[in-house]
Amino acid sequence: MKSDPFWWEDAGRPDGPSAEDLPSEVDVLIVGAGLTGLTAARTLARAGKAVLALDAMQPGEGASSRNGGMIGGGHRLAFETMRARFGHDTALGLLREAHLDSGTFVKSLIDAENIDCDYRESGRFRGLWRDDEYARAARDLERLQQLIPLEAEMLPRARQHEEIASELYRGGTVFFRHGGLNPAKWVGGILQRALAAGALVQGNTPVTAVERDASAFRVDTPRGMLRAGAVLAATNGYTPAQLASLKRRIVPIPSFIVTTEPLGNDLVRQLFPHGRMIVESRDRHCYYRPSPDGERIVFGARAAMFDAPESLVLRQMRGLLRQVFPQLGEIDFSHSWRGFTGFSFDFLPNVGKIEGIWHAMGYSGSGNAMAPWLGHKAALQILGDPEGETAFSRTDFPLRWWHRGRPWFLPFADVTFRLRDAWNNSRRVTG
Ligand SMILES: Cc1cc2nc3c(=O)[nH]c(=O)nc-3n(C[C@H](O)[C@H](O)[C@H](O)COP(=O)(O)OP(=O)(O)OC[C@H]3O[C@@H](n4cnc5c(N)ncnc54)[C@H](O)[C@@H]3O)c2cc1C
């Protein structure tokens, strides 16, 4: 079984220029060259700035080329919760940007830049785990549709087979404008457009220190030191110890994905009649979809909250896939890989400046649209452009006194989630 992401087979391993000499001075230095950093680099270069994006691995090799390839917005928080916390206008802005603006932005980027990334507006089905969730989900959707023009509808359990050949869920919600893509091609396309716009991008070059003096930042790398007028941290779930204030605000939670051996187009179409992306409401949070060629299932889950051994992950993934599609029997996997998501403590991304360093991060597991959108917004804020305004600069990006940077608590959180899973399972009405 291959341990590289399935996506790299078609897109090639993440690769970028890495032989050039580093400049001694730039206007903006970006730490991290994934969807956030590369979109910001493109926007800044197009505005005429001297911009350099450095990545400790290859550009795109973090979460951006290893994710599930599902694209489309949403929040983990209900509107009323966000309104109570941030006020009506900000809460509405958060909704609009996550559900509408970010999607419009990425679609126009794909079109305008002609990025071939197997994008398809397939729609997404969110399956509900418990019967008692249905009425609440229907109320939430109705409320959302009063606030924003969201193309979605509830699907009762009796009609669930229209979307998925599984009895596992208790009905759910269909989001018609969500879609799927090959994430390695997506981030690779943005890399090429950032380079074409004049940005410098270098892989295998970790930033080892960032220090501020009177007029600029001093940035250290193993390839030498350089000076930058501004620094943008775009490291999300890979945020390093050197960016201590940001690392304390982000919890790096691993997510695991497998791909089945080819099952054939006919079988995959029977399982996913409209080819939709599938997510679910339970904490274990499986997310799965047909591969772009319609031959396989790409199946992701939070199989563990920590960087678990592969044997444990495979056991979990087999069990979860069998739970969804028991009719498949024993299925062989062709690929199994993992990556780090970056969760904030309020489950909301944030754009802003802390101790002089700009940041855009905290996508909490959903960054294919939000990371480019907020990378672009961060770049506009650096440029002083009023278009950089975003509701995601008006949220908190909170700290917790017990998180000093090393996520020691994740194995304990794993146990809590397992207990919650068991509790939720026991509350499922069977039949
Ligand atoms: C397994 C998995 C499945 C997911 N599925 C989905 C999905 O289906 N849909 C969706 O919308 N989102 C999904 N996500 C989330 C999404 O991939 C991320 O939110 C998004 O890619 C974040 O992009 P980014 O550019 O901010 O961070 P990343 O792509 O993670 O890039 C951060 C980069 O920072 C670099 N870095 C770290 N330290 C340094 C340093 N000191 N110097 C230089 N560089 C450094 C790293 O090498 C890394 O390349 C998933 C994530 C994972 C891990």
The ligand as a MOL file (V3000), in Angstrom:
LIG
                    3D

  0  0  0     0  0            999 V3000
M  V30 BEGIN CTAB
M  V30 COUNTS 53 58 0 0 0
M  V30 BEGIN ATOM
M  V30 1 C -6.1710 14.8060 5.6460 0
M  V30 2 C -6.8430 16.1460 5.4590 0
M  V30 3 C -8.0840 16.2120 4.7960 0
M  V30 4 C -8.6930 17.4500 4.5890 0
M  V30 5 N -9.8080 17.5060 3.8100 0
M  V30 6 C -10.3140 18.7050 3.4470 0
M  V30 7 C -11.3570 18.7910 2.5050 0
M  V30 8 O -11.8050 17.7860 1.9560 0
M  V30 9 N -11.8640 20.0170 2.2110 0
M  V30 10 C -11.3380 21.1500 2.7680 0
M  V30 11 O -11.8460 22.2450 2.4670 0
M  V30 12 N -10.2910 21.1110 3.6180 0
M  V30 13 C -9.7530 19.9180 3.9560 0
M  V30 14 N -8.6660 19.8700 4.7800 0
M  V30 15 C -8.1040 21.1350 5.2950 0
M  V30 16 C -7.2390 21.8620 4.2590 0
M  V30 17 O -6.3720 20.9500 3.6240 0
M  V30 18 C -6.4190 22.9530 4.9570 0
M  V30 19 O -7.2920 23.7910 5.6980 0
M  V30 20 C -5.6440 23.8210 3.9700 0
M  V30 21 O -4.8830 23.0350 3.1040 0
M  V30 22 C -4.7270 24.7940 4.7310 0
M  V30 23 O -3.8590 25.3850 3.7980 0
M  V30 24 P -2.6170 26.2180 4.3290 0
M  V30 25 O -1.8990 26.7230 3.1440 0
M  V30 26 O -3.0680 27.2160 5.3270 0
M  V30 27 O -1.7360 25.1560 5.1500 0
M  V30 28 P -0.8490 23.9180 4.6400 0
M  V30 29 O -1.2040 23.4810 3.2640 0
M  V30 30 O -0.8880 22.8920 5.7070 0
M  V30 31 O 0.5960 24.5620 4.5190 0
M  V30 32 C 1.3460 24.9580 5.6350 0
M  V30 33 C 2.7960 24.8890 5.2170 0
M  V30 34 O 3.5970 25.5500 6.2010 0
M  V30 35 C 4.8690 24.9690 6.0700 0
M  V30 36 N 5.7330 25.3190 7.2140 0
M  V30 37 C 5.5900 24.9500 8.5100 0
M  V30 38 N 6.6100 25.4410 9.2460 0
M  V30 39 C 7.4040 26.1470 8.3970 0
M  V30 40 C 8.6140 26.8770 8.5690 0
M  V30 41 N 9.2250 26.9990 9.7480 0
M  V30 42 N 9.1700 27.4720 7.4870 0
M  V30 43 C 8.5760 27.3610 6.2600 0
M  V30 44 N 7.4300 26.6650 6.0560 0
M  V30 45 C 6.8490 26.0730 7.1100 0
M  V30 46 C 4.5870 23.4940 5.9740 0
M  V30 47 O 5.6800 22.7810 5.4150 0
M  V30 48 C 3.3320 23.4720 5.1010 0
M  V30 49 O 3.6150 23.1700 3.7450 0
M  V30 50 C -8.0680 18.6450 5.0770 0
M  V30 51 C -6.8550 18.5640 5.7520 0
M  V30 52 C -6.2310 17.3330 5.9380 0
M  V30 53 C -4.9100 17.2710 6.6490 0
M  V30 END ATOM
M  V30 BEGIN BOND
M  V30 1 1 1 2
M  V30 2 1 2 3
M  V30 3 2 2 52
M  V30 4 2 3 4
M  V30 5 1 4 5
M  V30 6 1 4 50
M  V30 7 2 5 6
M  V30 8 1 6 7
M  V30 9 1 6 13
M  V30 10 2 7 8
M  V30 11 1 7 9
M  V30 12 1 9 10
M  V30 13 2 10 11
M  V30 14 1 10 12
M  V30 15 2 12 13
M  V30 16 1 13 14
M  V30 17 1 14 15
M  V30 18 1 14 50
M  V30 19 1 15 16
M  V30 20 1 16 17
M  V30 21 1 16 18
M  V30 22 1 18 19
M  V30 23 1 18 20
M  V30 24 1 20 21
M  V30 25 1 20 22
M  V30 26 1 22 23
M  V30 27 1 23 24
M  V30 28 2 24 25
M  V30 29 1 24 26
M  V30 30 1 24 27
M  V30 31 1 27 28
M  V30 32 2 28 29
M  V30 33 1 28 30
M  V30 34 1 28 31
M  V30 35 1 31 32
M  V30 36 1 32 33
M  V30 37 1 33 34
M  V30 38 1 33 48
M  V30 39 1 34 35
M  V30 40 1 35 36
M  V30 41 1 35 46
M  V30 42 1 36 37
M  V30 43 1 36 45
M  V30 44 2 37 38
M  V30 45 1 38 39
M  V30 46 1 39 40
M  V30 47 2 39 45
M  V30 48 1 40 41
M  V30 49 2 40 42
M  V30 50 1 42 43
M  V30 51 2 43 44
M  V30 52 1 44 45
M  V30 53 1 46 47
M  V30 54 1 46 48
M  V30 55 1 48 49
M  V30 56 2 50 51
M  V30 57 1 51 52
M  V30 58 1 52 53
M  V30 END BOND
M  V30 END CTAB
M  END
